[in-house]
Amino acid sequence: MPGLLLMIYLAFISLGLPDSLLGTSWTVMHLDVGAPIALAGLVSMTISGGTIVSSLLSSRMIRRFGTWRVVAVSVAMTAFALFGFSLSRAVWMLILFAVPLGLGAGSVDAALNNFVALHYKPRHMNWLHCFWGIGATGGPLVLAAFLGTQSSWRAGYVTIGIVQSVLVAGLIVSRPLWKLSGREDGRVPESAEFLTNRQAFRLKGVKASLLTFLFYCSLEGGTGLWAASYLTTQRGLTPVDAAFWTSLFYGGITLGRFINGLLAEKIRGENLIRGGLAIIGAGVLCVLLPLPLFFCTAGLVLIGLGCAPIYPSLIYLTPGRFGKAASQSVIGLSMACAYVGSTFMPPLIGALSTVLTLGVLPYALMVILLGMAVSSEIVARRNRARGNGS
């Protein structure tokens, strides 16, 4: 139903809205709460920890309560957390409210990804993640608007908290749409065959699939965090220009997912993933090789465009590769591995750069890309051996 799909898209905008707020606001937030600038890592890891936990619990929660309830409560948790951030006067308060922010985000991510993979066409999965990009881009813009008028960062958090609250109201009103869709608000019947996380983890190909998610988010997170610093320290760009090109990396992901939504029903998911890997490889080479500056900056855009089809295609292929009974558990495990990658790989690249220089970034990205290509092909070949199309 169009109305239900619209609510799902809006929910994914809400998932993206808070994702890049901490980095944008921390330059002034840490002064307000009396924290050293390095403590952003602890707050960020607390959010990620909550996201990993809720991703792992998602299959059990959705089986018991249904997708609609899990999503509505989770978005309400993120709204509560954002209001809590706006009221925080000390670091311990930020860490406290980081817990529900992470828990809510992980549940929304895992629940809606599986629901769309089971009930909608592949173009909708790509567009779903395109809407996440809209939210991830919009959050910092809202915050920047308040900071530009000399308002406090707190007003920005309150505003986005209000947006989340409005969405909660919309989800409550939209509950009849979930029932009218014939999907019983996403709940798995108690009598249905259902695999636990442990059972799903033992399926052939699942471990390689989880590694692919981990490698993908390691590459995306590492590029997003360190691209601007690489351009300033290694290629001599000003911070303003470096920020512009880094924003185009995310723009490439968002635009690429819109385009892939148009292609997803004409090109097999496996081939979209292979094409994305090839484009990333071309982008990394443009950054790595001693080419004129234009090729380096264009390489970042290529990396973003290459990233675009991989994550949504991997998720959409999950029910077909591992079965509907296992899909929610596999997707929950996949989300957890994805967040492990995005949490720990960027700091690891940073640690390497302190020993060497940030010139190590493109080499690290190439190694991660090769790992992702190998693990992805392992899953694809095992899937073909079982006679499943992708």
N, C-alpha and C positions, 0 to 999 in steps of 0.2 A: 504494500500500500504506500502511495506517495507520502502521505502524512507521517507514517511511521518511519519511513526512510529519512525524511527531513529531520525528525527528532534525533535519529541516530547520528546524522551529520552534525547537528548542533551539539550533541553530546561530545563529539570528537573535537569540535572547536574548543569546548570547555576543557578538554583534556590538554590541549596545546597551550591555552592561555597562561597557566601558571608555570609552564615548563622552563621558560627562559627569564622569568621575573627575578630570580635570586641574583643571577649574574649582573643583570641590568641595574638593580637597586642597591647592590652591596657596596658600591663606592660611597654612598651616603648613609646607607643603613648601618654599616659597622661603626660609624662615628656616633650615631644616635644611641646605639646600645652599648657603646664602650668596648667593642671587641676588636682585636687585631684583624687585619685584612685577611690573613691566612686562615682564619677560622671559618671562612665560607665553605671550605672543604668538609668540615665536620657537619655543618648544617645540610649540605648537599648529600653527603653520604647517609645521613639519617633519613632524608626523603627517599633516597634510592633503596635503603634497607627496608622501609615500609612497603615500597612498591614490589620488591622481590618477594616479601612474605605474602602479600595479598595475591600476587600472581600464582604462587604455589597453592594457596588455599582456594583459588577461584573456582575450580571444578567442583569442589565439595559445597561451596556456598551457592553456586548456581543450581546445582542439583537439588538443593534443599529449598531455596527461596525463589529461584527463577531469575532470568536476566533483568526484567523490569525492576524488581525490588533491589537487586544488587546495584544496578546502575543509579537508581534514584538515591539510595542511601549513600553511595560512594560520592556522587556529585555534592550531596549535602555535606559530607565530611570535608570535601575540598573547600567549599564555601566557608564552613566554620573555621578551617585552618587559616584561610586568607584573612578573615576578620581578626583571628588571633594574632597573626603576624603584625597587622596594623596596630594592635594594642601593646605589642611586646616592648618592654623597656630594658631587657637584659638578654644575654645570650641563651640562658637556660630556658627562657620562654620561647625563643625561636626554635630551639631543639624540640621542646615539648610539642609545639604546633606543627613541626615538620613531620611528626609521626602520622597524624590523620591525613596530612596532605599526601604522603607517600602511599598510605594504605588505600585511600580513595582512588588515586590515579591508577594503581595497578589493577584494581578490580574493574574499573571502567574499560581499561585497555583490553584485558583478557576476555571479558564478557562480550563486548561488542565485536571484537575481531572474530570470535567463534560464531556469533550469531549471524554476522554478515557472510562469513564463509559458508555456512550451512544453508542460508535462505535466499541469497541474492547472487547476481551474476558478477563475474570478475571485475567488470568496469567499476562497480560500486565499491569494491575493496580498494581500488586505486584512488577513487575520489574520496573515500572515507579518510585516507591518509593525507590526501591533498587538503582536506578541511582541517586536519591536525596542523598542517603547515600554516594555514591561515591564522589559527589560534596562536601558534608559537610566534608568528610575526606580529600579531596584533597586541599581545601582552606587553612587550617592551615599548611599542608605540604609545599605548595608553599611559604607561608610566612616564615616558619621555615627555608627553604632553603636560603632565602635572609638574614635572621637574623644570620644564621650560618656562612655566609661569610662576616659578619660585614657590610652588606648593610643596608639601612634604611628600615623600615616597609613600607615606601612610595612606594618603588620599587615593593613590593609585591602587593600592591593595584593597582598600574599601570598595572602590569602583568595580574592580574585577570580582570581588566577593559578591557584590550585588548582582552582577551578570550571572554568576553561578547560581545564586538564589532564584533568579528569574527562571533559569533553566530547570531547577528542581520543581518549581511550580508547573512549568510546561510538561515535565515528565509525569507529574501527578495527574494533570488533566488528560494526558495522552494515553493513560492506561487502557481505556477501551479500544484504542487502535491495536494494541498488542493482542487483545482477545479477538477482535474482529479479523485479524490477520490469520486466525486459525492456528496460532503457534502457542497459545496458552501462556502468554507473556514470557516465553523463552524457557520455561521450566522443563527439565527432563523428567518424564514419568518415572515413578519409582520402579515400575515393572520393566523399564527399558534396560537393555544391555548397557553396561557402563564400566569403563576401566578407570581404576585409581591411578594416581601419579606413578606409583611404583610399578604397576602393571604396564602402563603406557611406556615408561622408561625402558622396559625390557624388550619392546618391539624392535625388530630389525630396522635399522635406518634412523631410528629416533635420535640416537646419540650424535650421529653425524649431522642431523638436522639441527639439533640444539647448538652444536659448534658453529654451524653456519650463521645462526642468529647472533651468537656471541661475537663472531668475527665481524659481522655486518655492523653491529652497534659500536664495536670498538673502533672501526674505521670512521663511521659517521661522527662519533663523539670526539675522537682524536683530531679529525680535520676541523670540526667546529670550534674546538677549544684553542687549538694551536696555530691555525692558519694565519690569523692576523699577526701574531707574534713572529711567525716565520717570515712573513712579508716585510715586516719592519726591521728585523735583525739580520736577515740573510739577503734581502733584495732591496733594502733601503727605502721602502715606501714610508710615507707619513702615517701616523696612527689613523687619521681620518680616511685616507685612501685604503688602508688595509682593512678597516672596518667595512667600507663599502664593498670591497671584493669578497669579504667573508659573508656579508649579507646576501650576495649573489650566489654563493654556494647553497644557502638555504632556499633562495629563490629558484635555483635549478632543481632542487628536490621537489618543491611545490609545483612548479610548472611541469616538470617531468611526470609527476603523478597524474596530473590532469590529462596530459597527452596519452599516457599509458592506459588511462581509463577508456580512451577511444580505440586503442589497439588491442585491449586485453581479450576481446572475443574473437579476434582474427588471428592472433599469434599465440601459440601455446605458452603456458606459464614458464616452462623450463627454458624456452628460447628467449623469453623476455629477461629472465635472470641471466642467461649467458650474454645477451646483448648488453645488459647493465654492467656486468663484470668487465666486458671488453672496453666499454666507454670509460669506466673507472680507471682501467689500466692505462688508456691513452692519456687521461687527465693526470695521473700520477707521474707518468713519464714526462709530461710537459713541465711539471713542477721540479722533477728530479734533474733533468738534463740542463746543461748550461746554455739555455736558449734565451733569446731576448725576453725582457720582462713581460711583454704582452702574452707570450705563450704560458708563462707561469700563472698569471692571473686567470687567463682563459682556462687553464687546467683545473682550477678550483671549480669553475662553472661546470666543466665536463664531469668532474667527480660527483657534483650534486646531481646532474642529469643521470649519471650512471647509477647512483644510489636509488633513484626514484622507483624503479619497478621491483627491486629485490625484496624489500620487506613485505609489501602487500602481496606479492606473488607467492612468497614462501608461506604466508598465512593461508591464502586462499587454497593452495594445493594440499594443505594438511589433511582435511577430511578425506580427500581422494587417495592420498598416500597411505594413511594409517587407519582409516575407517571412522565413521561418525561416532561410534561408541568411544573411541579414544581421543577424538578431536579436541574436546575442551581441556582434557588433562594435558595433551601434548602442547596445545597453545599456551596454557598456563605455565608449563615448564619452559616453553620457548620465550615467553615474556620475561621470566625470571633470569634466564641465561642472557637475554638481550640487555637487561639492566645491569647484570654483573659486568658485561663488557663495557657498557657506557660509563659505569662507575669507576672501574679499576684501570682500564687501559689508558685513558688520558693522563692520569697521574703518573703511570708507568713511563709514558713517553716523556713527560716532564722531568722525571727522575733521570732518564737517559740523557736528556738535553743538558742537565747540570754537569754530567760527567763529560759529555762531548760538547755539542752545540745543538741548537734547534735545526741545524742542517740535517740532523738524523730523521726529521719528520717524514720526508718522502720515502726514505728507505724503510722506516717502520710501517708506513701505509702499504708499501709494496709487499712486505712480508705478510701482513694481515690479509691483503687481497689474495695472495696465493693460497693461504690457508682456507679462506672462504671458498675459492674456486674448487679446491680439492674436496672439501667436505660437501659442497653442493653437488658435485658430480657423483660422489659416492651415493648420495640419496637418490639422485635421478636414475642412476644405473640399477640400483636395487629395485626401484619402483618399476622400471621397464622389465626387469627380470620376473616380476610378479604379474606382468601383463596389464598394468594399470596405465592408462593414458594420462598425460598431464598437459 
